[in-house]
Amino acid sequence: RASYAKRCHRSPTPCRSCAMGTKSDLCGLIRVYWSLLLGNIVEWYEYAVYGYLAVFLEDHFFRGSEIGVWLGFGVTFLARPLGGVVMGVVGDRFGRGAAVNISIVGMLVGTCGQGMLPTYASGNETLGHIGLALLIVLRFVQGLSAAGEIGTIATYITEVGSPHMLGRSIALISITCNAGFLLAKFVVYAVTMALGVEAVKDWAWRLPFIFALVPGLIAVWGRRGVPESDMFLEQQLQAQARASEENPEVPLRRSTTSQVSAVVGAHWVNMTIGAGAVAGFAILQYGGFVWGQSFIAHAGMSVDDRMVVGLCSRVLMIALAMPVGWLTDVMGVGWVTFVGAVGLTLCGVPLWAALQQNPDDLSTVLMTLSVGFGILGSLIGTVPFYFVVELFPTAVRNTAVCISFNIGFAFFGGLAPIVAQASLQASPLGPGILYAAGGFISALSVLLGLCLQRRDMIQLAHVRKEPYFASICGAARGAKEVCAASETESDDVMSESDPGTTSSSGPETADARA
């Protein structure tokens, strides 16, 4: 772990020529922090399994109401901002490790509990009311816990990852995110095939919720010895030194309320930009891929065909995650986020229009929901976590990231299935317009951030100054240098043990900030 940390923290501002990084850095990250990535799979599995079982949950908890089941889905997102505040403060005060350990336990309780509730199908109205009330409570608990999970893991990976390959390091989160959705789809499909649709309608819908215990307990065990990031430890030492001088600005000496108020007061512009930047990803994730499965199911598509559609979209996004991460290391996280947002803005309506014309035809759905939205999902959904993490300094990073990211996801992602379902009443193109609107909000947020930074009103990059929003010409030069850098990377790593060796990155320049 010490050797890995030494390699990963050579320079906070790497040049684009070092973008190739080393394969050993990525392997070392996975070897030390695998339990964080497994917990991320569990988080997204828990969200997805409810969506994939929505057609069965309608009758058990919501008396057949399609809107009702998606309102229940949105409860989890309602809890995310509050969970972001609580778990963010825990992460900044007591460590990133404490936050992720608490979050994984809370997610397991919330998810497995949903598989053990009484329902209206029992024939007892009182038990049905109790089951619905407990479902809302458990989904709220799940939202509180998951809010700290994704924000803290994104912060963790960014702080411990190699500066030369942060895009590819964060791509691991995207891979595990899609793996969680893929696992949920596979488990639901396996249970349906093994026991039959009637059994799933009756009682077997509970099994996918309870199955979360298997990977969840492994992640809990693996997180016992996860080391803290060097950035956090250094910040704690500095804070303790200031506290000894009775400096009133020390975060460790503030109450939770004053700490959160100070963070929001000082960084509300960056937090707004972060919340807006994740809009396209959140809407496409839950209003496209998750709600889309329910839409094609109601349109008459078979269970087998829906499995193929879900499998193809998730496998495609997993396959494209590392190339998009590499593109981020060459072009910058701002550039990739903006391009993905513009793509969703332009293609959201046409893709939905094609899907809506023939929603029970496998070839049509594969080309639109799987391939079309899969490519857009890769561009806009691989590095939004990194985009938000870059917006904030170490001292307040976990709190600010958890609040900003979860507000964006709660508002845009939580409402997406409800709005998509309701929009069909107004126009058959309603969901497509929703996707395009999400992309437009994300693109506008990136442009707003660039304009404010140019006027020296905010700072967009706190971990890696460049590349952030590279020009095409600059990227072409950087891509050529990448190949040469890969041949000398290992020699550079070994030379760090020499005290006389200096970093290849100098102080931040005005051009780099621009």
N, C-alpha and C positions, 0 to 999 in steps of 0.2 A: 504493500500500500504506500509505503514511503517513497519507493522508487517511482511508482505511478504518479504520485503527487508532484514529485520533483520534475518529471517530464511535462506535466500538464500545466504548470504555472510559471513558464519561462518568461512570458511577456504578455501584459494585459492588452497590448495593441499590436497584434501581428500584422505584417504586411500581406498583401494578396498573394505574393509569390510563395508564401508558406502554406497556402490553402490546402495543399494535398495532405498535410498532417502525416501521421503514421498509423498503420493498421494496429500496431501494438497499443497505442493510446486508446483506441476504441475497444479493443479486447480487454484492456485493463479496466476500463470504465464498467464494462459489463460484468467482469469477474468480481469486482468489489461491490458494485451497487445493483446486482441482479435482483435483489429483493424489492428494491424500489420499483423496478420495471415490472416485476410480477404483480406488485400491488396495483400498479396502474392498469394492468390487464383486468384485475378484479373490479376496479372502479367502473371501467367502461362496460364490462360484462354485466354488472348489476343494473346499469342504466338501460342497456340494450335489451335484456331479457324481458323487462316489463313491456317494452315496445313490441317485441316479437310475439308476446303472449296477449297483446291488447284485445285481439278478437275473442279470446276466451274469457278474459277478465271482465269484459262488458257485462255479461250475464251474471257473473258471480258477485260483483260488487256494485254495478251501476245500472242494473235492470235493463240492459241492452242499449244504453246510451253511448253512442260513439264520442260525442263531445265530452260526456262525463268521464270516460276512461282517460281521455287526454288531459282533462283538468286534474285528475289524480296524478297523472304523469308530471304535470307542471308544478305540483306541490314541492317536489324535490328541488326544483330550481328556485322556488320562492325562499327556501331555506339557505341557498348558497351564499348570498351576500352576508348574512349573519354568520354563517360558518366561516366565511373568508376572514371576517374581522377577528373572530375568536382564535381560529387556528393560525392566522397570520401573526397575531401578537404572540402566541405560544412559540412559533418558529423564530421570531426575532428576539425573544427574551431567553428562552430555554434551549434553543437549538432546533435545527431543521429535523434532526432525528426524533426529538420528542413529538413534534407535530405529526410526522408520518406514522409513528407508532400509535398515537391516539386515533388518527383518522381511519386506519385500516380496521381497528377493532370496532369502531362505530359503524363502519360500512357493513361489516359482517353481521352485526346485530340487526341493523335495519333491513338488510336483504333477506337473510334466512328467516327472520320473523315474518316477513310477508308470505312465505310459503306455509305458514302454520296457522293462518287465521280462519275463523269461521266465516261463512258466506251466506248470502240469501238463498243459495241453492240447497241449503240444509232444510229449508221449509219453515224455519223459525225466524220470524221477523226480528225478534230481539237480538238473536245471535247475528243476524245480518247487519243490524245497526252497529253492534259492537265491532264486528269485523271491519266495516267501512271506516269507523272512527279510528281503530287501531292501524288500519292501512295508511291513513293520512298521517298519523303520528310517526309510524315507522319510516315512511317516505321522507318526512321532515328530518328525522334523525339521519337518514341516509344522505340527505342533501347537506346537512351541517358537516358531516364527516368528509364527504367527497370534496367539498369546497376547499378544505385544507390539503387534501391529498394531491390534486393536480397542481395547485399553485406552489406547494412546497417542493414537489418533485421537480417541477420546471426550474425553480430557483436552485435546488440542489445540483441538478445535472449541469446547469450553466456555470455554477461556481466551481465545480470540480472537474469539468471537462477541459480538454486541451483548447486553448484560445484559437489555434489554427484550424480546428474542426468542430466548432460549436454547432454549426448547422447540422452536421452529421450526427453529433452527439444528441441533439434535440430530436433528430429524426427517429431515434430509438423510442422516444415517447409516442410519436405518431405511429410507429410500427406496433407498439404494444397496445395503443388505443384501438387500432383496427383489429388487432389480434383478439382483443376483448369482445368486440362486436362479432367477430368471426366465431369465437368460441361460444358465444351466446346463441348464435344462429345454429351452430352445429349441435349443441346440447338440445335445443328445442326440437330440431329436426330428428335427432336420434331418439328422443323420448316419443315423439309422434310416430315414427316408423316402428319402434319396438312395441308400443302399447296400443297404438291406434288413435285416430282422431277422437273417437267417442270417449276413450279413457282420459285423454288430455282435457276434454271439455268437462268431464266429471270430477277428476281428482288429480290426474298426473301433471297438471299445470304447476303444481307445487314443487315438483322435483327440481326443475332448473334453478329455482330460488335457493333451495337447500344445497344444491351442488356447489354453490359459491364457497362453502366451508373448505373444500379441498384445496384450491389454490390459495385461499385466504389464510388458512392456518400455516401453510408453508411460508407465505410472505411474512407473517407475524414472527415466525421462528427465525427467518433470515435477517430480519431487521434489528435483532438484538445487538449486534456488534458493528453496525454501519458507522463509519467514522464521520465526524463533522467536516464541513468544508473549511479550507484554510482561510478563505475570505471572512467567514463568520467568526472564526476563532480570533483572527487579527482584529476585527471590529470590536469584539468583546474585550480584548486586552486594552484597546484604546479607550473604550467606554469606561472601563474600570479605572484607568489612569485619570481620566477627566473627573470621575466621581470622587476620587480621593482629594481632588482640588475643590470639591463642592461646586462644580459647574452646573448651573440649573438646566443646561441643554442636554444633559445625559439621559438617554432614553430609559436606561435601567432604573432610574430613580423616579420615573413618572408612573402615575396610575394608568390603568388600561385605557380609561376614557380619555385622559389627556394625551396619551400617546397616539391613539387613533385620531383624535382631533388635530394634533400637530401634523400627522402624516397627511391627512386629507387637506388641511389648510395649506401645506407647503407644496403638495404634488397633485392637486385636484385637476390641473390641466392635463398632465401626463396620464392620470388615471382615466380621464374622459377619453383621451385618445386610445388608450389600451382597450377600454370597453367597446369603443366603436370599431376598433380593428378586428375584433373577434366576431363581429356580427355576421359576416358572410359565412364563416366556418360553422358557427353555432346553428344558423338557420338551415344550412345545407345538411348538417349532420342529423338534426332531429326533425326538420321539416321536409327533408329530402329522403335520406336513406332509411331512417326509422319509420316515419309516418308513411313514406312511399311503400313500404312493405305492407302496411295495413290497407293502403289504397288499392294495390294490385290484388290483394286477397279478396277484398269486397268486389272487385271487378271480375272475379271468377278464376284467377290464375291458380293452378294447382300447387300443392305443398312442395312437390318436387321441383317445379319450375321456379318457385320463389326461393328455394334453397340455392339453385344455380345462380339466380340473379344476385342474391346476397353474397354468395361465395366469390363470384367474379369481381364485383365492385371492391370488396375488401382485399382480395388478393392483388388486384391492380394497384390499389393505394399503398399496400405494403411494398410491392415491387418498386414503385416510384418514389418511395420515401427517401432512400439514400441518394438517388440522383438529384432530387430536389434539395436535400441537405447539402450536397456538394455545390449545387448552384448557389445556395445561400452563402457558402464559404467563398465563392468567387464574386458574386454580384452584390451580396448583402441582404440582410433580412428585410429591410425596408423595401428593396426592389422586388423581391420574390412575393412579399405580401401584397404589394400594389398590383403586380401583374396578375396574380391569382384573383384578386378582387375585381379587376377590370374584366377578366375572362368570365367570371360568374355573372357580372352585370350584362355583358353582351350575349351570353349563351343561355342564361336561365330560362327565358321565355321560349325561345325556339326549341330547346330540348324538351321542356315540359309539353309544349304543343304537340310534338311528335309522339311523346309517350301517351298523352291523353287521348289521341286519336284511336289507339289500339292497345289498351292497357292489359289485355289478356293474351297478347301475342308475344311469345318468348323472344323472338329475334328483335322485335321493336323495343321491348323493355331492356334487353341486353345492350343494345346500341345506345340507348338513352340513359337509363338509370345506372347501368353498370359501367359502361365505357365512358360516355360523355361526362356524367357527373363524377365518375371515378377519377378522371384526369383533373377536372376542376377541383375536386376534393383534395387531391394530392398537392396542387399548387397553393390552395388557400388554407389547407388544414395541416400541413406538415410542420410549419415553424411559427404558428401564431403564439405559442407558449413562449418561445424565445423572444419574439417581438415585444411582448409585454414585460418580460424580465429585464430586457435591456433598458427600459424606461426609468429604472429606479436605482439609487445608490444602495450599497450593502446594508447600511444601518436600518433602513426601513423597507428593504426589498420584499421580504416575505409578506409583511402586512399589506403593502401597497399592491403587490401582484395578486394576492388572494382576493382583495377587495375589488380591484379593477377587473380582473379576469372573470370573477364570479358574478359581478353585476352584469357584465356583457352577456355571459352565458345564461344567467337567470332570466334576463329580460328577453333576449332574442331567441335563445334556444328553448327556453321553457314555453314561450308563447307560440313558437313556430308550428307545432302540430295542431294547436287549437286554431290558429289563424289560417293555416293551410286547409283544414277541414271546413271551416266556416266560409272561406273565400270561394269554395266551389259553388256555394249558393248564389254568389253574386256573378261569377264568371268562370267558365271552364279553364281559363288561363290564370286564375287567381294564384295558385301555388307558384307558377313560373314567375309571375310579377313579384311575389314575395322573395324568391331566390335572387332576382335581379336587384331588388331593393337592398337586400343584405350585402351583396357585392358592392353596390354603390356607396353604402355607409362605410364599409371598410376602406375602400379606395379614398373616399373623402377624408377619413381620419388620418391616413398616411400622408396625404397632401397637406392637411392642416398642420401636422407635426413638422413636416419639412419646412413649411413657411415660417412657423414660429421659431424653429431652430435657426433659420437663416437670419432672423432678427434678434438672435441671442436672448430669446425669452425663455426657452427651455433647452434641455439636453436630451436627445433621443437615445444615445448609446452610452452606457456606463460600464459595460464589461469589455466590449471590443469596439473600439472607435471606428475601425474600418476593416473590410468594406461594409458599408451600410446601404448606400443607394448608388451603386457604381454606374458609370456610363457604359454604353456598349463598346466603345473603343477601348476604354480602360479594361473592361472585362476580357476583351480579346487578347490584350497584352498579358493580362493575369493568367489566362488559361494556358498560354504558351509557357509561362514561367512555372506553372504548377508541375508540369512533367519534370522539369529540371530540378525543382525543389525536392521531389520525391526521392531522387537519387542521393541527395546529401542530407536528408532529414535525420537519419540514424547517426551520422557523424556529428551533427549539431547537438543531438541529445547527449552523447557521450562527452562532448566538450564542456558541458555545463558543470561537470565536477571540478574543472579548473577555475580557481578563484579569479584568474586574470581574464576569463572570458567575459565579454560584455554582451548585453542583449542586442539583438538586431533591430529592435524597435526603439526609437528615441521618444522624446516627449511629444505630446500631442501638438500638432501644428494647426495653424488657422485653416489650412487647406483640408486637413483631415476632418476637422469639425464641420467644415462646409460640406 
